Amino acid sequence: MSLQQKTIQRYRQFFPDDTLREVSGRTGIQITRVFRLLSGKNMKVAELEAFERVIRLKVAENPSFARMTDVIEEASAILTNEELAKIAEYVQRKVSNRSFGRLYIRAHQQDSHIA
């Protein structure tokens, strides 16, 4: 996955429901250009920086996330590959459990509306 794709994916994780107009407003990129970028056109460096700036501002709102990011960067420089693999597996398991829980709750909510 390219840096551009990762950046857009991260942006969509923080702002999943943003319209083209909202993306344009947050990033300062023209709406037609946003459409092209989200459709796969190559980003210019300034556009990538605009998306990254918005992501950094969102991350800064949550001190725990910023702390975790800092710890991960430090750990990647110090810990062995095996230790990093264990941590990554643990985090992935937590994410999967949370995702499964949301799907389970959503399915039961829909079932209760049908009944």
C-alpha distances in whole Angstrom, upper triangle without the diagonal:
4,7,8,6,7,10,11,10,12,15,15,16,19,20,19,22,22,24,23,26,25,21,23,26,24,22,25,23,25,24,24,21,19,20,18,15,15,15,12,14,13,14,17,17,20,18,15,18,19,17,16,20,21,18,20,23,23,22,25,27,26,28,27,23,23,25,23,20,23,24,20,20,23,23,20,23,26,25,24,22,24,24,21,20,23,22,19,20,23,21,19,22,23,20,21,25,24,22,25,28,27,26,30,31,30,31,35,35,35,37,40,39,40,43
4,5,5,6,9,10,11,12,14,15,17,19,20,20,23,22,23,22,24,24,20,21,24,22,20,22,20,22,22,22,19,17,18,16,13,13,14,11,12,10,11,14,14,16,15,12,15,17,14,14,18,19,17,19,22,22,21,24,26,26,27,27,23,23,25,23,20,22,24,21,20,23,24,21,23,26,26,26,23,26,26,23,22,25,24,21,23,25,23,21,25,26,23,24,27,27,25,28,30,29,29,32,34,32,34,37,37,37,40,42,42,42,45
4,5,5,6,9,10,10,12,14,15,17,18,19,22,21,22,20,23,22,18,20,22,20,17,20,18,21,21,21,18,16,18,16,13,13,15,12,13,11,10,12,11,14,12,9,11,14,11,11,14,16,14,15,19,19,18,21,23,23,24,24,20,20,22,21,17,20,22,19,17,21,22,19,21,24,25,25,23,26,26,22,22,25,23,20,23,25,22,21,25,25,22,24,27,26,25,28,30,29,29,33,34,32,34,37,37,37,40,42,42,43,46
4,5,5,6,9,10,11,12,14,16,16,17,19,18,19,17,20,19,15,16,19,17,14,17,15,17,17,17,14,13,14,13,9,10,12,9,10,8,7,10,10,12,10,7,10,12,9,10,14,14,13,15,18,18,18,21,23,24,25,25,22,21,24,23,20,22,24,21,20,24,25,22,24,28,28,29,26,29,29,25,25,28,26,23,25,27,24,23,26,27,23,25,28,27,25,28,30,28,29,32,33,31,33,37,36,36,39,41,40,41,45
4,5,5,6,9,10,10,12,14,15,15,17,17,18,17,20,19,15,17,20,18,16,19,17,19,18,18,16,13,14,13,10,9,10,8,10,10,10,13,14,15,13,10,13,14,11,12,16,15,14,17,19,18,18,22,23,23,25,25,21,22,24,22,20,22,24,21,21,25,25,22,25,28,28,28,26,28,28,24,24,26,25,21,23,25,22,20,24,24,21,22,25,24,22,25,27,25,25,29,30,28,30,33,33,33,36,38,37,38,41
4,6,5,6,8,10,10,13,14,14,17,17,19,18,21,19,16,18,20,18,16,19,18,21,20,21,18,16,17,16,13,12,14,12,14,13,12,15,14,16,14,11,13,14,11,10,14,14,12,14,17,16,16,19,21,20,22,21,18,18,21,19,16,19,20,17,17,21,21,19,22,25,24,25,23,25,25,21,21,23,21,18,20,22,19,17,21,21,18,20,23,22,20,23,25,24,24,28,29,27,29,32,32,32,35,37,37,38,41
4,5,5,6,9,10,11,12,13,16,15,17,16,18,17,13,15,17,14,13,16,15,18,18,19,16,13,15,15,11,11,14,12,13,12,11,13,12,13,11,8,10,10,7,7,11,11,9,11,14,13,13,16,18,19,20,20,17,17,20,18,15,18,20,18,18,21,22,20,23,26,26,27,25,27,27,23,23,25,23,20,23,24,20,20,23,23,20,22,25,23,21,25,26,25,25,29,29,28,30,33,33,33,36,38,37,39,42
4,5,5,6,9,10,10,10,13,12,13,13,15,14,11,13,15,13,12,15,14,16,15,16,14,11,12,12,9,7,11,10,12,12,10,13,14,14,11,9,12,11,8,9,12,11,10,13,15,14,15,18,19,20,22,22,18,19,22,21,18,21,23,21,21,25,25,24,26,29,29,30,28,30,29,25,26,28,25,22,24,25,22,21,24,23,20,21,24,23,20,24,26,23,24,27,28,26,28,31,31,30,34,35,35,36,39
4,5,5,6,9,10,9,13,13,15,15,18,16,13,16,18,16,15,18,17,19,18,19,17,14,15,15,12,10,12,12,15,15,14,17,17,18,15,12,15,14,11,11,14,13,11,14,16,14,14,18,19,19,21,21,17,18,21,19,17,20,22,19,20,24,24,22,25,28,27,28,26,27,27,23,23,25,22,19,21,22,19,17,20,20,16,18,21,19,17,20,22,20,20,24,25,23,25,28,28,28,31,33,32,33,37
4,5,5,7,9,9,13,13,16,16,18,16,13,16,17,14,14,18,17,20,19,21,19,15,17,18,14,13,16,15,17,17,15,18,17,17,15,12,13,13,9,9,12,10,7,10,13,11,11,14,15,15,17,17,13,14,17,16,14,17,19,17,17,21,21,20,23,25,25,27,25,26,25,22,22,23,21,18,20,21,17,16,19,18,15,17,20,18,17,20,22,20,21,24,25,23,26,29,28,28,32,33,33,34,37
4,5,5,6,8,11,10,12,13,14,12,9,12,14,11,11,14,14,17,16,18,16,12,14,16,12,11,14,15,16,16,14,16,16,16,13,11,12,11,7,8,10,8,6,10,11,9,11,14,15,15,18,18,15,16,19,18,16,19,21,20,20,24,24,23,26,29,29,30,28,30,29,25,26,27,24,21,24,24,20,20,23,21,18,20,23,20,19,22,23,21,22,26,25,24,27,29,28,28,32,33,32,34,37
4,5,5,5,8,8,11,12,14,12,10,13,15,13,13,16,16,18,16,18,17,13,14,16,13,10,13,14,17,17,16,19,19,19,15,14,16,14,10,12,14,11,10,13,14,12,13,17,17,17,20,20,16,18,21,20,18,22,23,22,22,26,26,25,28,31,30,32,29,31,30,26,26,27,25,22,23,24,20,19,22,20,17,18,21,18,16,20,21,18,19,23,22,21,23,26,25,25,28,30,29,31,34
4,6,6,9,10,14,15,17,15,13,17,17,15,15,19,19,21,20,22,20,17,18,19,17,14,17,17,20,20,19,21,21,21,18,16,17,16,12,13,15,12,10,13,14,11,11,15,15,14,17,17,13,16,18,17,16,19,21,19,20,24,24,23,26,28,28,29,27,28,27,24,23,24,22,19,20,20,17,16,18,17,13,15,17,15,13,17,18,15,17,20,20,19,22,24,23,24,27,28,28,30,33
4,6,9,9,13,15,16,13,11,15,15,12,13,17,18,20,19,21,20,17,18,20,17,15,19,19,21,21,19,22,21,20,17,16,16,15,11,12,13,10,7,10,11,7,9,12,11,12,15,15,12,14,17,16,15,18,20,19,20,24,24,24,27,29,29,30,29,30,28,25,25,26,23,21,23,22,18,18,21,18,15,18,20,17,16,19,20,17,19,22,21,20,23,26,24,25,28,29,29,31,34
4,6,6,9,11,13,9,9,12,13,10,12,15,16,18,16,19,18,14,16,18,16,13,17,18,20,21,19,21,21,20,17,16,17,14,11,13,14,10,9,13,12,9,12,15,14,14,18,18,16,17,21,20,19,22,24,23,24,27,28,27,30,33,32,34,32,33,32,29,29,30,27,24,26,26,22,21,23,21,18,20,22,19,17,21,21,18,19,23,22,20,23,26,24,24,28,29,28,30,33
4,6,9,11,13,11,10,14,15,13,15,18,18,19,17,19,19,15,15,18,16,13,16,17,20,21,20,23,23,22,19,18,19,17,14,16,17,14,12,16,16,13,15,18,17,17,21,21,18,20,23,22,21,24,26,24,26,29,29,29,32,34,33,35,33,34,32,29,29,29,27,24,25,25,22,21,22,21,17,19,20,17,15,19,19,16,17,20,20,17,20,23,21,21,25,26,25,27,30
4,6,10,11,9,10,13,14,13,15,18,18,18,16,18,18,15,15,18,17,14,16,19,21,22,21,24,25,23,20,20,21,18,16,18,19,15,15,18,18,15,17,20,19,19,23,23,21,23,26,25,24,28,29,28,29,33,33,32,35,38,37,38,36,37,36,33,32,33,31,28,29,29,25,24,26,24,21,22,23,20,18,21,21,18,18,22,21,18,21,23,21,21,25,26,24,26,29
4,7,8,6,6,9,10,10,12,14,14,15,12,15,15,12,12,15,14,12,15,17,19,20,19,21,22,20,17,17,18,16,13,16,16,13,13,17,16,14,17,19,18,20,23,24,21,23,26,25,24,27,30,28,29,32,33,32,35,38,38,39,37,38,37,34,34,35,32,29,31,31,27,26,28,26,23,24,26,23,21,24,24,21,22,25,24,22,25,27,25,25,28,29,28,29,33
4,5,5,6,9,10,11,12,14,13,13,10,12,13,10,10,14,13,11,14,16,18,20,19,21,22,21,17,18,20,17,15,18,18,15,16,20,19,17,20,22,21,23,27,28,25,26,30,29,28,31,33,32,32,36,36,35,38,41,41,42,40,41,40,37,37,38,35,32,34,34,30,29,31,30,26,27,29,26,24,27,27,24,24,28,27,24,26,29,27,26,30,31,29,30,34
4,5,5,6,9,10,11,11,10,9,6,8,10,7,7,10,11,9,11,14,15,17,16,18,20,18,15,16,18,15,13,17,17,15,16,20,19,18,21,23,23,25,28,29,26,27,31,30,28,31,34,32,32,36,37,36,38,41,41,42,40,42,41,37,37,39,36,33,35,35,32,31,33,32,28,29,32,29,26,29,30,27,27,31,30,27,30,32,30,29,33,34,32,34,37
4,6,5,6,9,10,10,10,9,6,9,11,9,9,13,13,12,15,18,18,19,18,19,21,19,15,17,18,15,14,18,17,15,17,20,19,18,21,23,22,25,28,30,27,28,31,31,29,32,35,34,34,37,38,37,40,43,43,44,43,44,43,40,40,41,38,36,38,38,34,33,35,34,30,32,34,31,29,32,32,29,29,33,32,29,32,34,32,31,35,36,33,35,39
4,5,5,6,9,10,10,11,9,12,13,10,12,15,14,13,16,18,19,20,18,20,20,18,15,16,17,13,12,16,15,12,14,17,15,14,18,20,19,21,24,26,23,24,28,28,26,29,32,31,31,34,35,35,37,40,40,42,40,42,40,37,37,38,36,33,35,35,31,31,33,31,28,29,31,28,26,29,30,26,27,31,29,27,30,32,30,30,33,34,32,34,37
4,5,5,6,8,8,9,8,11,11,7,9,12,11,10,13,15,16,17,14,16,17,15,12,13,14,10,9,12,12,10,12,15,14,13,17,18,18,20,24,25,22,22,26,26,24,27,29,28,28,32,33,32,34,37,37,39,37,39,38,34,35,36,33,31,33,33,29,29,31,30,26,28,30,27,25,29,29,26,27,31,30,27,30,33,31,31,34,35,34,36,39
4,6,5,5,5,6,5,9,9,6,9,12,11,11,14,16,15,16,14,15,16,14,11,13,14,10,10,14,13,11,14,17,16,16,19,20,21,23,26,28,25,25,29,29,26,29,32,31,30,34,35,34,36,39,40,41,40,42,41,37,38,39,36,34,36,36,33,32,35,33,30,32,34,31,29,33,33,30,31,34,34,31,34,36,34,34,38,39,37,39,42
4,6,5,7,8,8,12,12,10,13,15,15,15,18,20,19,20,17,18,18,15,13,15,15,11,11,14,13,11,14,16,14,15,18,19,19,22,25,27,24,24,28,28,26,29,32,31,31,34,36,35,37,40,40,42,41,43,42,38,39,40,37,35,37,37,33,33,36,34,30,33,34,31,30,33,34,30,32,35,34,31,34,37,34,34,38,39,37,39,42
4,6,8,11,11,14,13,11,14,16,15,14,18,19,19,19,16,17,17,14,12,13,12,9,8,11,10,7,10,12,11,11,14,15,15,18,21,23,21,20,24,25,23,25,28,27,27,30,32,31,33,36,37,39,38,40,38,34,35,37,34,31,34,34,30,30,33,31,27,30,32,29,27,31,31,28,30,33,32,30,33,35,33,34,37,38,36,39,42
4,5,9,10,13,11,9,13,14,12,13,16,17,16,16,13,13,13,10,8,10,9,5,6,9,8,7,10,12,11,12,15,16,17,20,22,24,21,21,24,25,22,24,28,27,26,29,31,30,32,35,36,38,36,39,37,34,35,36,33,31,34,34,30,30,33,31,28,31,33,30,29,32,33,30,31,35,34,32,35,38,36,36,40,40,39,41,44
4,7,9,12,10,10,13,14,13,15,18,18,17,17,14,13,14,10,9,11,11,7,9,12,11,10,13,15,14,16,19,19,20,23,25,27,25,24,28,28,26,28,31,30,29,32,34,33,35,38,39,41,40,42,41,37,38,40,37,35,37,38,34,34,37,35,32,34,36,34,32,36,36,33,35,38,37,35,38,41,39,39,42,43,41,43,47
4,6,8,7,6,10,11,10,12,14,15,14,14,11,11,12,9,7,10,11,8,9,13,12,12,15,17,17,18,20,22,22,25,27,29,26,26,29,30,27,29,32,31,30,33,35,34,35,38,39,41,39,42,41,37,38,40,37,35,37,38,34,34,37,35,32,34,37,34,32,36,37,34,34,38,37,35,38,41,39,38,42,43,41,43,47
4,6,5,6,9,10,10,12,14,16,14,15,13,13,15,13,10,14,15,12,13,16,16,15,18,20,20,21,24,25,25,28,31,33,30,29,33,33,30,32,36,34,33,37,39,37,39,42,43,44,43,45,44,40,41,43,40,38,40,41,37,36,39,38,34,36,39,36,34,37,38,35,36,39,39,36,39,41,39,39,42,44,41,43,47
4,5,5,6,9,10,11,12,14,14,15,14,15,17,15,12,15,17,14,14,17,18,16,18,21,21,21,24,25,26,28,31,32,29,29,33,33,31,33,36,35,34,38,39,38,39,43,43,45,43,45,44,40,41,42,40,37,39,40,36,35,38,37,33,34,37,34,32,35,36,33,33,37,36,33,36,38,36,35,39,40,38,40,43
4,5,5,6,9,10,11,13,11,14,13,15,17,16,13,16,18,16,15,19,20,19,21,24,24,24,26,28,29,31,34,35,32,32,36,35,33,35,38,36,36,39,40,39,41,44,44,45,43,46,45,41,41,43,41,38,40,41,37,36,39,38,35,36,38,36,33,36,38,34,34,38,38,35,37,40,38,37,40,42,40,41,45
4,5,5,6,9,10,11,9,10,9,11,14,12,10,12,15,13,13,16,17,17,19,21,22,22,25,27,27,29,32,33,30,30,33,33,30,32,35,33,33,36,38,36,37,41,41,42,40,43,42,39,39,41,39,36,38,39,35,34,37,37,33,34,37,35,33,36,37,34,34,38,38,35,37,40,39,38,41,43,41,42,46
4,5,5,6,8,10,9,11,10,12,14,13,9,11,14,11,10,14,15,14,16,19,19,19,22,24,24,26,29,30,27,27,30,30,27,30,33,31,30,34,35,33,35,39,39,40,38,40,40,36,36,38,36,33,35,36,32,31,34,33,30,31,34,31,29,32,33,30,31,34,34,32,34,37,35,34,38,39,38,39,43
4,6,5,6,9,9,12,12,14,17,16,13,14,17,15,14,17,19,17,18,22,22,22,24,27,27,29,32,32,29,29,33,32,30,32,35,33,33,36,37,35,38,41,41,42,39,41,41,37,37,39,37,34,35,37,33,32,34,34,30,31,34,31,29,32,33,30,30,34,34,31,33,36,34,33,36,38,36,37,41
4,6,5,6,5,9,9,12,15,15,12,13,17,15,14,18,19,19,20,23,24,23,25,28,29,30,33,34,30,30,34,33,30,33,35,33,32,36,37,35,37,40,40,41,39,41,41,37,37,39,37,34,36,37,34,32,35,35,31,32,35,33,30,33,35,32,32,36,36,33,35,38,37,36,39,41,39,40,44
4,5,5,5,7,6,10,12,13,9,10,13,12,11,14,16,16,16,19,21,20,22,25,26,27,30,30,27,27,30,29,26,29,32,29,28,32,33,31,33,36,37,37,35,37,37,33,33,36,34,30,32,34,31,29,32,32,28,29,32,31,28,31,33,30,30,34,34,32,34,37,36,35,38,40,39,40,43
4,5,7,9,10,13,15,15,12,12,15,14,12,15,17,16,16,19,20,20,21,24,25,26,29,29,26,26,29,28,26,29,31,28,28,32,33,31,33,36,36,37,34,36,36,32,32,34,32,29,30,32,28,27,30,29,26,27,30,28,25,28,30,27,27,30,31,28,30,33,32,31,35,37,35,36,40
4,6,9,11,14,17,18,14,15,18,17,15,18,21,19,19,23,24,23,25,28,29,30,32,32,29,30,33,31,29,32,34,31,31,35,35,33,35,38,38,39,36,38,38,34,34,36,34,31,32,34,31,29,31,31,28,28,31,30,27,29,31,29,28,32,32,30,31,35,34,32,35,38,36,37,40
4,6,9,12,15,16,13,13,17,17,15,17,20,19,19,22,24,24,25,28,29,30,32,32,28,29,32,30,27,30,32,29,29,33,33,31,33,36,36,36,33,36,36,32,32,34,33,29,31,33,30,28,31,31,28,28,31,30,27,30,32,30,29,33,34,31,33,36,36,35,38,40,39,39,43
4,6,10,13,14,11,12,16,16,15,17,20,20,20,23,25,24,26,28,30,31,33,34,30,30,33,32,29,31,34,31,30,34,34,32,34,37,37,38,35,38,38,34,34,37,35,32,34,35,32,31,34,34,31,31,35,33,31,33,36,33,33,37,37,35,36,40,39,38,41,43,42,43,46
4,7,10,12,10,10,13,14,13,15,18,19,19,21,23,24,25,27,29,30,32,32,29,28,31,30,27,29,31,29,28,31,32,29,31,35,35,35,33,36,36,32,32,35,34,30,33,35,32,30,34,34,30,32,35,34,31,34,36,34,34,38,39,36,38,42,41,40,43,45,44,45,48
4,6,8,6,6,10,10,10,12,15,15,16,18,20,21,22,24,26,27,29,30,26,26,29,28,25,27,29,27,26,29,31,28,30,33,34,35,33,35,35,32,32,35,33,30,32,34,31,30,33,33,30,31,35,33,31,34,36,34,34,38,38,36,38,41,41,40,43,45,44,45,48
4,5,5,6,9,10,11,12,14,16,17,18,20,22,23,24,27,28,30,31,28,26,29,29,26,27,30,28,26,30,31,29,30,34,35,36,34,37,37,33,34,37,34,32,34,36,33,32,36,35,32,34,37,36,34,37,39,37,37,41,41,39,41,45,44,43,46,48,47,48,52
4,5,5,6,9,10,10,12,14,15,16,18,20,21,22,25,26,27,29,25,24,27,27,23,24,27,25,23,26,28,26,27,31,32,33,32,35,34,31,32,35,32,30,33,34,31,31,35,34,31,33,36,35,33,37,38,36,37,41,41,39,42,45,44,44,47,49,48,49,53
4,5,5,6,9,10,10,12,14,15,16,19,20,21,23,25,26,28,25,23,27,27,23,24,28,26,24,28,30,28,29,32,34,35,34,37,36,33,34,36,34,32,35,36,32,32,36,35,32,34,37,35,34,37,39,36,37,41,41,39,42,45,43,43,47,48,47,49,52
4,5,5,6,9,10,11,13,14,16,17,19,20,22,24,26,27,24,23,26,26,23,24,28,26,24,28,30,28,29,33,34,35,34,36,36,32,33,35,33,30,33,34,31,30,34,33,30,32,35,33,31,34,36,33,34,38,38,36,39,41,40,40,43,45,44,45,49
4,5,5,6,9,10,11,12,14,16,16,18,20,22,23,25,21,20,23,23,20,21,24,23,21,24,26,24,26,29,30,31,30,33,32,28,29,32,29,27,30,31,27,27,30,30,27,29,32,30,29,32,34,31,32,36,36,34,37,40,39,39,42,44,43,44,48
4,5,5,6,9,10,10,12,14,15,16,19,20,22,23,20,18,22,22,18,20,23,22,20,23,25,24,25,28,30,31,30,33,32,28,30,32,29,27,30,31,28,28,31,30,28,30,33,31,30,33,35,32,34,37,37,36,39,41,40,40,44,45,44,46,49
4,5,5,6,9,10,11,13,14,15,17,20,21,23,20,19,22,23,20,21,25,24,22,25,28,26,28,31,32,34,33,35,34,31,32,34,31,29,32,32,29,29,32,31,28,30,33,30,29,33,34,31,33,36,36,34,37,40,38,39,42,43,42,44,47
4,5,5,6,9,10,11,12,14,16,18,20,21,18,17,21,21,18,20,23,22,21,24,26,24,26,29,30,32,31,33,32,28,29,31,28,26,28,29,25,25,28,27,24,27,29,27,26,29,30,28,29,33,32,31,34,36,35,35,39,40,39,41,44
4,5,5,6,9,10,10,12,14,16,17,19,15,14,18,18,14,16,19,18,17,20,22,21,23,26,27,29,28,30,29,25,27,28,26,23,26,27,23,24,27,26,23,26,28,26,25,29,30,28,29,33,33,31,34,37,36,36,40,41,40,42,45
4,5,5,6,9,10,10,13,15,16,18,16,14,18,18,15,17,20,20,19,22,24,23,24,27,29,31,30,33,31,28,29,31,28,26,29,29,25,26,29,28,25,28,30,28,27,31,31,29,31,35,34,33,36,38,37,38,41,42,41,43,46
4,5,5,6,9,10,11,14,16,18,15,14,18,18,16,18,21,21,20,23,25,25,26,29,30,32,31,33,32,28,30,31,28,26,29,28,25,25,28,26,23,26,28,25,25,29,29,27,28,32,31,30,33,35,34,34,38,39,38,40,43
4,5,5,6,9,10,11,14,15,12,11,15,15,13,15,18,17,17,20,22,21,23,26,27,29,28,30,28,25,26,27,24,22,25,25,21,21,24,23,20,23,25,22,22,26,26,24,26,29,29,28,31,33,32,33,36,37,36,39,41
4,5,5,6,9,10,11,13,11,9,13,13,11,13,16,16,15,18,20,20,22,24,25,28,27,29,27,24,26,27,24,22,25,25,21,22,25,23,21,25,26,24,24,28,28,26,28,31,31,30,33,35,34,35,39,39,39,41,44
4,5,5,7,9,11,14,12,10,14,15,14,15,18,19,18,21,23,23,25,27,28,31,31,32,30,27,29,30,26,25,28,27,23,25,27,25,23,26,28,25,25,29,28,26,29,32,31,30,33,35,34,35,38,39,38,41,43
4,5,5,7,10,12,10,10,14,14,13,15,18,18,19,21,23,23,25,27,28,31,30,31,29,26,27,28,24,23,26,25,21,22,24,22,20,23,24,21,21,25,25,23,25,28,27,26,30,31,30,31,35,35,35,37,40
4,5,6,8,9,6,6,10,10,9,12,14,14,15,18,19,20,22,24,24,27,27,28,26,23,24,25,21,20,23,22,18,20,22,20,18,21,23,20,20,24,24,22,25,28,27,27,30,32,31,32,35,36,36,38,41
4,5,6,9,8,6,10,12,11,12,15,16,16,18,20,21,23,24,26,28,28,30,27,25,27,27,23,23,25,24,21,23,25,22,21,25,26,23,24,27,27,25,28,31,30,30,33,34,33,35,38,38,38,41,43
4,6,9,9,9,11,13,13,15,17,18,19,21,23,24,26,27,28,31,31,32,29,27,28,28,25,24,26,25,21,23,25,22,21,24,25,22,23,26,25,24,27,29,27,27,31,32,31,32,36,36,35,38,40
4,5,5,7,9,10,11,13,15,16,17,19,20,22,24,25,25,28,28,29,26,24,25,25,21,21,23,21,18,20,22,19,18,21,22,19,20,24,23,21,25,27,25,26,29,30,29,31,34,34,34,37,39
4,5,5,6,9,10,11,12,14,15,17,18,20,22,23,23,26,27,28,25,22,25,24,20,21,23,21,18,21,23,19,19,23,23,21,22,26,25,24,27,29,28,29,32,33,32,34,37,37,38,40,42
4,5,5,6,9,10,10,12,14,15,16,18,20,21,21,24,24,25,22,20,22,21,17,17,20,18,15,18,19,16,16,20,20,18,20,23,22,22,25,27,26,27,30,31,30,33,35,35,36,39,40
4,5,5,6,9,10,10,12,14,15,16,19,20,20,23,23,24,21,18,20,20,16,16,18,17,13,16,18,15,14,18,19,17,18,21,21,20,23,26,25,26,29,30,30,32,34,35,35,38,40
4,5,5,6,9,10,11,13,14,16,17,19,20,23,23,24,21,19,21,21,17,17,20,19,16,18,21,18,18,21,22,20,22,25,25,24,27,29,29,29,32,34,33,35,38,38,39,41,43
4,5,5,6,9,10,11,12,14,16,17,17,21,21,22,19,17,20,19,16,16,19,18,15,18,20,18,18,22,22,21,22,26,25,25,28,30,30,31,34,35,34,37,39,40,40,43,45
4,5,5,6,9,10,10,12,14,15,15,18,18,19,16,14,16,16,12,13,16,14,11,14,17,14,15,18,19,18,20,23,23,23,26,27,27,28,31,33,33,35,37,38,39,41,43
4,5,5,6,9,10,11,13,15,15,18,18,19,17,14,16,17,13,13,16,16,13,15,18,16,16,19,21,20,21,24,24,24,27,29,29,30,32,34,34,36,38,39,40,42,44
4,5,5,6,9,10,11,13,14,17,18,20,17,15,18,18,15,15,19,18,15,18,21,19,19,23,24,23,24,27,28,28,30,32,32,33,36,38,37,39,42,43,43,46,48
4,5,5,6,8,10,10,11,15,16,17,14,12,15,15,12,13,16,15,13,16,19,17,18,21,22,22,24,26,27,27,30,32,32,33,36,37,37,39,41,42,43,46,47
4,5,5,6,9,10,10,13,13,14,12,9,12,13,10,10,14,13,11,14,17,16,16,19,21,20,22,25,25,26,28,30,31,32,34,36,36,38,40,41,42,44,46
4,6,5,7,9,10,13,14,16,14,11,14,16,13,13,17,17,15,17,20,20,19,22,24,24,25,28,29,29,31,33,34,35,37,39,39,41,43,44,45,47,49
4,5,5,6,9,12,13,16,13,11,15,16,13,14,18,18,16,19,22,21,21,24,26,26,27,30,31,31,33,35,36,37,39,41,41,43,45,46,47,50,51
4,5,5,5,9,10,12,9,8,11,12,10,11,15,15,14,17,19,19,20,22,24,24,25,28,29,30,32,34,34,36,38,39,40,42,44,45,46,48,50
4,6,6,8,8,11,10,7,10,12,11,11,14,15,15,16,19,20,20,22,24,25,26,28,30,30,32,34,35,36,38,40,41,42,44,46,47,48,50
4,6,9,10,13,12,10,14,15,14,15,18,19,18,20,23,23,24,26,28,28,29,32,33,34,36,38,39,40,42,44,44,46,48,49,50,52,54
4,7,10,12,10,10,13,14,13,15,18,18,18,21,23,23,24,27,28,29,30,32,33,35,36,38,39,40,42,44,45,47,48,50,51,53,55
4,7,8,6,6,10,11,10,12,15,15,16,18,20,21,22,24,26,26,28,30,31,32,34,36,37,38,40,42,43,45,46,48,49,51,52
4,5,5,6,9,10,11,12,14,16,17,18,20,21,23,24,26,27,28,30,32,33,35,36,38,39,41,42,44,45,47,48,50,51,53
4,5,5,6,9,10,10,12,14,15,16,18,20,21,22,24,26,26,28,30,31,32,34,36,37,38,40,42,43,44,46,48,49,51
4,5,5,6,9,10,11,12,14,15,17,19,20,21,23,25,26,27,29,30,31,33,35,36,37,39,41,42,43,45,47,48,49
4,5,5,6,9,10,11,13,14,16,17,19,20,21,23,24,26,27,29,30,32,33,35,36,38,39,41,42,44,46,47,48
4,5,5,6,9,10,11,12,14,15,16,18,20,21,22,24,26,27,28,30,32,33,34,36,37,39,40,42,44,45,47
4,5,5,6,9,10,10,12,14,15,16,18,20,21,22,24,26,27,28,30,31,32,34,36,37,38,40,42,43,45
4,5,5,6,9,10,11,12,14,15,17,19,20,21,23,25,26,27,29,30,31,33,35,36,37,39,41,42,43
4,5,5,6,9,10,11,12,14,15,17,18,20,21,23,24,26,27,29,30,32,33,35,36,38,39,41,42
4,5,5,6,9,10,10,12,14,15,16,18,20,21,22,24,26,27,28,30,32,33,34,36,38,39,41
4,6,5,6,9,10,10,12,14,15,16,18,20,21,22,24,26,27,28,30,31,33,34,36,37,39
4,5,5,6,9,10,11,12,14,15,17,19,20,21,23,24,26,27,29,30,32,33,35,36,38
4,5,5,6,9,10,11,12,14,15,17,18,20,21,23,24,26,27,29,30,32,33,35,36
4,5,5,6,9,10,10,12,14,15,16,18,20,21,22,24,26,27,28,30,32,33,35
4,5,5,6,9,10,10,12,14,15,16,18,20,21,22,24,26,27,28,30,32,33
4,5,5,6,9,10,11,12,14,15,17,18,20,21,23,24,26,27,29,31,32
4,5,5,6,8,10,11,12,14,15,17,18,20,21,23,24,26,27,29,31
4,5,5,6,8,10,11,12,14,15,16,18,20,21,22,24,26,27,29
4,5,5,6,9,10,10,12,14,15,16,18,20,21,23,25,26,27
4,5,5,6,9,10,11,12,14,15,16,18,20,21,23,25,26
4,5,5,6,9,10,11,12,14,15,17,18,20,21,23,25
4,5,5,6,9,10,11,12,14,15,16,18,20,21,23
4,5,5,6,9,10,11,12,14,15,17,19,20,21
4,5,5,6,9,10,10,12,14,15,17,19,20
4,6,5,6,9,10,11,12,14,16,17,19
4,6,5,6,9,10,11,12,15,16,17
4,5,5,6,9,10,11,13,14,15
4,5,5,6,9,10,11,13,15
4,5,5,6,9,10,11,12
4,5,5,6,9,10,11
4,5,5,6,9,10
4,5,5,6,9
4,5,5,6
4,5,5
4,6
4
